[in-house]
Amino acid sequence: MHRLAYAMIWLYVFTIPWENIITIPGIGTLSRYVGILAVGTALVYLVTAGKLVAHRVHLWGLGFVLLAAASYFWSVDTTATVERLFQYGLLFAFFWLMFVVVDSLAEFRRLLVGYVLGAYVACVNTFQNFFSGSEVVYQRYAAANFDPGDLAFALALAIPMAWYLALTKENSRLVWVYRLYPVVALAVILLTAARAGLLGVAVGLVFVVLTLPRASWQLKTLASVLATAAIVLVPLLVPAESLSRLATLSDEISSGTLNDRTNIWTAGREIWSDNPFLGTGAGTFGSTLENHPMFREWVAPHNIFISISTEMGMVGLVVLLAILAGVFLTALQLPSLEAGGASPAGTSRGAGASGIVSATLERGLWLTTLAILLLACSAQNWEWRKQTWFILGIVLTHHKVLWAAATAGLSGALTQPASAGPKSNDGRKLQTDRARSVRGKLRLEGRTGGVNGGAGDVIG
């Protein structure tokens, strides 16, 4: 049952970057129903395996969903609240059950592969629309049924993932897929002409640049060639109107309305001031602006913090910030691994004499990804997007499997018998020093659990 549950989780992750491309009339996106099947299969696995585990951040996530449910009783638009509650419930279930189902570093890495491959599907579809002249708006292109800004951020999130895989899976048959992705994503995001999305891709490319010293000389050479090719080809291939729009980014930030976003946020703050503690009900932001003198129509919030504070009040905003802070701290506390079997492939270059592998690369991966996510949440309607809950969940899941691998390495160091013979005393001393080194490193990472204990933040 575990294999089936994991396969459905993987398939759902694969569909997330291109979720809107295939829609079933009268039903919704294919991705949504893959998600329902994935959650259902994972729940069956949970019941049959009797495996009830969670990170403490999941409790904040549960509180967020329960608050959204309670907001039905004071909602200004109960229909919108019920629809949003269904979205939150499904996304929370995925957010948590991914943590339950994924058991190893190999399974975790395959989820990253799934998201990157899914991002390629969205890229290919965008190129198809570009060559066929199918525009979203004038001289702006995106995958079918996608908002250009949403697509840009969905693809930008995959840049650090793909580069992390390129660094740590250099012997993979898909290594060239990972290596080429940053340039492919950059080209597609330029076609979307999404100004905020361009900031997201810039953050992702910073991760690529900062981690180049870890790369092999072949990968460094490739990066230089691709960067040169991009500089030469982008002005020739990307429509001039798209480049002109992207060039207005600094002016729009300094003196513009961010495509009317600042006016929307002002209206949202005014509505919040009338309902500061509990808000107007989950999913009702657009409905409340229908009666606002500035708009008189349904308008999306384009900012997760404005949206949640307006819909669920200060209570909801505090819960949301607790979730984000918990995930951010978890990314900072990713444990290091003992070099020798448990460590991610390719990271052993950083191993010192103690046999410890630094988690700096992994922390950089998630801090970069979370920075892109925060940009998306500040410019788009991403409180109910699959990408948001996937990123938050995968960080917690990575922490769980890294901790399991690290403590397994410590168990081996403590229980492995010393070699027999005249040097057995030296063998025992080396074994003891090695175990102390691993245990000390984990303690410095902020962990208090024993060899057979879980991470301090894991419940179950």
Secondary structure, DSSP 8 states (H G I E B T S, - for coil): -HHHHHHHHHHHHHHGGGTTTSEETTTEEHHHHHHHHHHHHHHHHHHHHT---EEHHHHHHHHHHHHHHHGGGG-S-HHHHHHHHHHHHHHHHHHHHHHHH--SHHHHHHHHHHHHHHHHHHHHHHHHHHHHT--SBTTB--STT--HHHHHHHHHHHHHHHHHHHHH-TTSTTHHHHHHHHHHHHHHHHHHT-HHHHHHHHHHHHHHHHHGGGS-HHHHHHHHHHHHHHHHHHHHHS-HHHHHHHHTHHHHHHHS-TTTHHHHHHHHHHHHHHSTTT-S-TT-HHHHHTT-TTT-S----S-HHHHHHHHHHHHHHHHHHHHHHHHHHHHHT---EESSSSS-TTGGGG--TT-EE--HHHHHHHHHHHHHHHHHHHHS--TT-HHHHHHHHHHHHHHHHHHHHHHHHHHHHHHS----STTHHHHHHHHHHHHHHHHHHHHHTT----TTS--TTEE-
